[in-house]
Amino acid sequence: MAEANTLRVTWVHSTIGHKAAARGTIRALGLHRLHQTVEIADNPVNRGMIRRVAFLLAVEETGAGRGGAA
């Protein structure tokens, strides 16, 4: 069974001084602590949330679609 592509998202900058919407988006991505890393599905919904708070995150693409034999 093929695994879908994922994104590795790391919270790198604090939300102190930012709007509540940015804090809510960070929480919706599954991040609870600064420097925490989570892997989430690579889909348009998650890409949109990441785009809204990109200045607070570090993102790298991972998953089955990146090289290697099947």
Sequence and secondary structure as in RCSB ss.txt:
>XXXX:A:sequence
MAEANTLRVTWVHSTIGHKAAARGTIRALGLHRLHQTVEIADNPVNRGMIRRVAFLLAVEETGAGRGGAA
>XXXX:A:secstr
     EEEEEE S  TTS HHHHHHHHHTT  STT EEEEE SHHHHHHHHHTGGGEEEEEESTTSSS  
